[in-house]
Amino acid sequence: MRVADLPPAMAERGNREHVPLTFFVREWDAWPDERSAMIADTPTGDDADDLCRIAAVVHALCDRDGVPVPAWVFDHRSEVDIAWGRHCVMEGFIWEQTIADAPAACAYHRVWFDREFVGITSRRRRRAVSANL
């Protein structure tokens, strides 16, 4: 799967935007030699929020794995925060924790998701797991 394939998949009726992106993250992890090809072509589409979601995920994955971030990623920033994932309430303690634990790329794009979505274990979660061992 390539990022250029994501906007049409995300726009399909009844398809939640996280399903194609979840599949993309799994493909990214499964095919490390293909990563540059997967992100080479610029995704296009009519939904600016979806393009911001795609850019934020690619940015976070590239940061995580030391892959150069493609230039098109920096063209997609939301003017408002986009909550994405299980923490959809954009206020209070849960929202503050979501922002505090999000990958650094989330702040640039203003798309907020759990580190675990892109396979980054948060420091808080690692401490909790270590304490239970």
Contact map, one row per residue, 1 for C-alpha under 8 A:
1110100000000000000000010010000000000100000000000000000000000000000000000000000000000000000000000000000000000000000000000000000000000
1111110000000000000000010000000000001110100000000000000000000000000000000000000000000000000000000000000000000000000000000000000000000
1111111000000000000000010000000000000110111000000000010000000000000000000000000000000000000000000000000000000000000000000000000000000
0111111000000000000000000000000000000010111100000000000000000000000000000000000000000000000000000000000000000000000000000000000000000
1111111110000000000000000000000000000000001000000000000000000000000000000000000000000000000000000000000000000000000000000000000000000
0111111111000000000110000000000000000000001000000000010000000000000000000000000000000000000000000000000000000000000000000000000000000
0011111111100000000000000000000000000000001110100110000000000000000000000000000000000000000000000000000000000000000000000000000000000
0000111111110000000000000000000000000000000010000000000000000000000000000000000000000000000000000000000000000000000000000000000000000
0000111111110010000100000000000000000000000000000000000000000000000000000000000000000000000000000000000000000000000000000000000000000
0000011111110011111100000000000000000000000000000100000000000000000000000000000000000000000000000000000000000000000000000000000000000
0000001111111010100000000000000000000000000000000000000000000000000000000000000000000000000000000000000000000000000000000000000000000
0000000111111110000000000000000000000000000000000000000000000000000000000000000000000000000000000000000000000000000000000000000000000
0000000000111110000000000000000000000000000000000000000000000000000000000000000000000000000000000000000000000000000000000000000000000
0000000000011111000000000000000000000000000000000000000000000000000000000000000000000000000000000000000000000000000000000000000000000
0000000011111111101000000000000000000000000000000000000000000000000000000000000000000000000000000000000000000000000000000000000000000
0000000001000111111100000000000000000000000000000000000000000000000000000000000000000000000000000000000000000000000000000000000000000
0000000001100011111110000000000000000000000000000100000000000000000000000000000000000000000000000000000000000000000000000000000000000
0000000001000001111111000000000000000000000000000000000000000000000000000000000000001000000000000000000000000000000000000000000000000
0000000001000011111111100000000000000000000000000000000000000000000000000000000000000000000000000000000000000000000000000000000000000
0000010011000001111111110000000000000000000000000000000000000000000000000000000000000000000000000000000000000000000000000000000000000
0000010000000000111111111000000000000000000000000000010010000000000000000000000000000000000000000000000000000000000000000000000000000
0000000000000000011111111100000000000000000000000000000000000000000000000000000000000000000000000000000000000000000010000000000000000
0000000000000000001111111110000000000000000000000000000000000000000000000000000000000000000000000000000000000000000000000000000000000
1110000000000000000111111111000000000000000000000000000000000000000000000000000000000000000000000000000000000000000000000000000000000
0000000000000000000011111111100000000000000000000000000000000000000000000000000000000000000000000000000000000000000001000000000000000
0000000000000000000001111111110000000000000000000000000000000000000000000000000000000000000000000000000000000000000000000000000000000
1000000000000000000000111111111000000000000000000000000000000000000000000000000000000000000000000000000000000000000000000000000000000
0000000000000000000000011111111101100100000000000000000000000000000000000000000000000000000000000000000000000000000000000000000000000
0000000000000000000000001111111100000000000000000000000000000000000000000000000000000000000000000000000000000000000000000000000000000
0000000000000000000000000111111100000000000000000000000000000000000000000000000000000000000000000000000000000000000000000000000000000
0000000000000000000000000011111111100000000000000000000000000000000000000000000000000000000000000000000000000000000000000000000000000
0000000000000000000000000001111111100000000000000000000000000000000000000000000000000000000000000000000000000000000000000000000000000
0000000000000000000000000000001111110000000000000000000000000000000000000000000000000000000000000000000000000000000000000000000000000
0000000000000000000000000001001111111100000000000000000000000000000000000000000000000000000000000000000000000000000000000000000000000
0000000000000000000000000001001111111110000000000000000000000000001000000000000000000000000000000000000000000000000000000000000000000
0000000000000000000000000000000011111111000000000000000000000000001000000000000000000000000000000000000000000000000000000000000000000
0100000000000000000000000000000001111111100000000000000000000000000000000000000000000000000000000000000000000000000000000000000000000
1110000000000000000000000001000001111111100000000000000000000000000000000000000000000000000000000000000000000000000000000000000000000
0111000000000000000000000000000000111111110000000000000001000000000001000000000000000000000000000000000000000000000000000000000000000
0000000000000000000000000000000000011111110000000000000000000000000001000000000000000000000000000000000000000000000000000000000000000
0111000000000000000000000000000000001111111000000000000000000000000000000000000000000000000000000000000000000000000000000000000000000
0011000000000000000000000000000000000011111100000000000000000000000000010000000000000000000000000000000000000000000000000000000000000
0011111000000000000000000000000000000000111110000010000000000000000000000000000000000000000000000000000000000000000000000000000000000
0001001000000000000000000000000000000000011111000010000000000000000000000000000000000000000000000000000000000000000000000000000000000
0000001100000000000000000000000000000000001111110010000000000000000000000000000000000000000000000000000000000000000000000000000000000
0000000000000000000000000000000000000000000111110000000000000000000000000000000000000000000000000000000000000000000000000000000000000
0000001000000000000000000000000000000000000011111110000000000000000000000000000000000000000000000000000000000000000000000000000000000
0000000000000000000000000000000000000000000011111111000000000000000000000001010000000000000000000000000000000000000000000000000000000
0000000000000000000000000000000000000000000000111111100000000000000000000000010001000000000000000000000000000000000000000000000000000
0000001001000000100000000000000000000000000000111111110000000000000000000000000000000000000000000000000000000000000000000000000000000
0000001000000000000000000000000000000000001110111111111000000000000000000001000000000000000000000000000000000000000000000000000000000
0000000000000000000000000000000000000000000000011111111100000000000000000001110000000000000000000000000000001010000000000000000000000
0000000000000000000000000000000000000000000000001111111110000000000000000000000000000000000000000000000000001010000000000000000000000
0010010000000000000010000000000000000000000000000111111111000000000000000000000000000000000000000000000000000000000000000000000000000
0000000000000000000000000000000000000000000000000011111111100000000000011101000000000000000000000000000000001000000000000000000000000
0000000000000000000000000000000000000000000000000001111111110000000000001000000000000000000000000000000011011010000000000000000000000
0000000000000000000010000000000000000000000000000000111111111000000000000000000000000000000000000000000010000000000001000000000000000
0000000000000000000000000000000000000010000000000000011111111100000010001000000000000000000000000000000000000000000000000000000000000
0000000000000000000000000000000000000000000000000000001111111110000010001000000000000000000000000000000010000000000000000000000000000
0000000000000000000000000000000000000000000000000000000111111111000000000000000000000000000000000000001111000000000001000000000000000
0000000000000000000000000000000000000000000000000000000011111111101000000000000000000000000000000000000000000000000001000000000000000
0000000000000000000000000000000000000000000000000000000001111111111110000000000000000000000000000000000000000000000000000000000000000
0000000000000000000000000000000000000000000000000000000000111111111110000000000000000000000000000000000010000000000000000000000000000
0000000000000000000000000000000000000000000000000000000000011111111000000000000000000000000000000000000000000000000000010000000000000
0000000000000000000000000000000000000000000000000000000000001111111000000000000000000000000000000000000000000000000000000000000000000
0000000000000000000000000000000000000000000000000000000000000111111100000000000000000000000000000000000000000000000000000000000000000
0000000000000000000000000000000000110000000000000000000000001111111110000000000000000000000000000000000000000000000000000000000000000
0000000000000000000000000000000000000000000000000000000000000110011111000000000000000000000000000000000000000000000000000000000000000
0000000000000000000000000000000000000000000000000000000001100110001111101000000000000000000000000000000000000000000000000000000000000
0000000000000000000000000000000000000011000000000000000000000000000111111100000000000000000000000000000000000000000000000000000000000
0000000000000000000000000000000000000000000000000000000000000000000011111110000000000000000000000000000000000000000000000000000000000
0000000000000000000000000000000000000000010000000000001000000000000001111111000000000000000000000000000000000000000000000000000000000
0000000000000000000000000000000000000000000000000000001101100000000011111111000000000000000000000000000000000000000000000000000000000
0000000000000000000000000000000000000000000000000000001000000000000001111111100000000000000000000000000000000000000000000000000000000
0000000000000000000000000000000000000000000000000000000000000000000000111111100000000000000000000000000000000000000000000000000000000
0000000000000000000000000000000000000000000000010011001000000000000000011111110000000000000000000000000000001000000000000000000000000
0000000000000000000000000000000000000000000000000001000000000000000000000111111000000000000000000000000000011100000000000000000000000
0000000000000000000000000000000000000000000000011001000000000000000000000001111111000000000000000000000000001110000000000000000000000
0000000000000000000000000000000000000000000000000000000000000000000000000000111110000000000000000000000000000100000000000000000000000
0000000000000000000000000000000000000000000000000000000000000000000000000000011111000000000000000000000000000100000000000000000000000
0000000000000000000000000000000000000000000000000000000000000000000000000000011111100000000000000000000000000111000000000000000000000
0000000000000000000000000000000000000000000000001000000000000000000000000000010111110000000000000000000000000111000000000000000000000
0000000000000000000000000000000000000000000000000000000000000000000000000000000011111011110000000000000000000011100000000000000000000
0000000000000000000000000000000000000000000000000000000000000000000000000000000001111111000000000000000000000011100000000000000000000
0000000000000000010000000000000000000000000000000000000000000000000000000000000000111111000000000000000000000000110000000000000000000
0000000000000000000000000000000000000000000000000000000000000000000000000000000000011111000000000000000000000000000000000000000000000
0000000000000000000000000000000000000000000000000000000000000000000000000000000000111111110001100100000000000000100000000000000000000
0000000000000000000000000000000000000000000000000000000000000000000000000000000000111111110000100000000000000000000000000000000000000
0000000000000000000000000000000000000000000000000000000000000000000000000000000000100011111101100000000000000000000000000000000000000
0000000000000000000000000000000000000000000000000000000000000000000000000000000000100011111100100000000000000000000000000000000000000
0000000000000000000000000000000000000000000000000000000000000000000000000000000000000000111111110000000000000000000000000000000000000
0000000000000000000000000000000000000000000000000000000000000000000000000000000000000000111111110000000000000000000000000000000000000
0000000000000000000000000000000000000000000000000000000000000000000000000000000000000000001111111000000000000000000000000000000000000
0000000000000000000000000000000000000000000000000000000000000000000000000000000000000010101111111100000000000000000000000000000000000
0000000000000000000000000000000000000000000000000000000000000000000000000000000000000011111111111110000000000000000000000000000000000
0000000000000000000000000000000000000000000000000000000000000000000000000000000000000000001111111111000000000000000000000000000000000
0000000000000000000000000000000000000000000000000000000000000000000000000000000000000000000011111111100000000000000000000000000000000
0000000000000000000000000000000000000000000000000000000000000000000000000000000000000010000001111111110000000001110000000000000000000
0000000000000000000000000000000000000000000000000000000000000000000000000000000000000000000000111111110000000001100000000000000000000
0000000000000000000000000000000000000000000000000000000000000000000000000000000000000000000000011111110000000000000000000000000000000
0000000000000000000000000000000000000000000000000000000000000000000000000000000000000000000000001111111000000000011000000100000000000
0000000000000000000000000000000000000000000000000000000000000000000000000000000000000000000000000111111101000001111000000000000000000
0000000000000000000000000000000000000000000000000000000000010000000000000000000000000000000000000000111111100000111000010000000000000
0000000000000000000000000000000000000000000000000000000000010000000000000000000000000000000000000000011111110000000000000000000000000
0000000000000000000000000000000000000000000000000000000110110010000000000000000000000000000000000000001111111000000000000000000000000
0000000000000000000000000000000000000000000000000000000100010000000000000000000000000000000000000000011111111111100000000000000000000
0000000000000000000000000000000000000000000000000000000000000000000000000000000000000000000000000000001111111111000000000000000000000
0000000000000000000000000000000000000000000000000000000100000000000000000000100000000000000000000000000111111100000000000000000000000
0000000000000000000000000000000000000000000000000001101100000000000000000001110000000000000000000000000011111110000000000000000000000
0000000000000000000000000000000000000000000000000000000000000000000000000000111111000000000000000000000001111111000000000000000000000
0000000000000000000000000000000000000000000000000001100100000000000000000000010011110000000000000000000001101111100000000000000000000
0000000000000000000000000000000000000000000000000000000000000000000000000000000011110000000000000110010001100111110000000000000000000
0000000000000000000000000000000000000000000000000000000000000000000000000000000000111010000000000110011001000011111010000000000000000
0000000000000000000000000000000000000000000000000000000000000000000000000000000000001000000000000100111000000001111111000000000000000
0000000000000000000000000000000000000000000000000000000000000000000000000000000000000000000000000000111000000000111111111100000000000
0000000000000000000000000000000000000000000000000000000000000000000000000000000000000000000000000000000000000000011111111100000000000
0000000000000000000001000000000000000000000000000000000000000000000000000000000000000000000000000000000000000000111111110000000000000
0000000000000000000000001000000000000000000000000000000010011000000000000000000000000000000000000000000000000000011111110000000000000
0000000000000000000000000000000000000000000000000000000000000000000000000000000000000000000000000000000000000000001111111000000000000
0000000000000000000000000000000000000000000000000000000000000001000000000000000000000000000000000000001000000000001111111100000000000
0000000000000000000000000000000000000000000000000000000000000000000000000000000000000000000000000000000000000000001100111110110000000
0000000000000000000000000000000000000000000000000000000000000000000000000000000000000000000000000000100000000000001100011111110000000
0000000000000000000000000000000000000000000000000000000000000000000000000000000000000000000000000000000000000000000000001111111000000
0000000000000000000000000000000000000000000000000000000000000000000000000000000000000000000000000000000000000000000000000111111100000
0000000000000000000000000000000000000000000000000000000000000000000000000000000000000000000000000000000000000000000000001111111110000
0000000000000000000000000000000000000000000000000000000000000000000000000000000000000000000000000000000000000000000000001111111111000
0000000000000000000000000000000000000000000000000000000000000000000000000000000000000000000000000000000000000000000000000011111111100
0000000000000000000000000000000000000000000000000000000000000000000000000000000000000000000000000000000000000000000000000001111111110
0000000000000000000000000000000000000000000000000000000000000000000000000000000000000000000000000000000000000000000000000000111111111
0000000000000000000000000000000000000000000000000000000000000000000000000000000000000000000000000000000000000000000000000000011111111
0000000000000000000000000000000000000000000000000000000000000000000000000000000000000000000000000000000000000000000000000000001111111
0000000000000000000000000000000000000000000000000000000000000000000000000000000000000000000000000000000000000000000000000000000111111
0000000000000000000000000000000000000000000000000000000000000000000000000000000000000000000000000000000000000000000000000000000011111
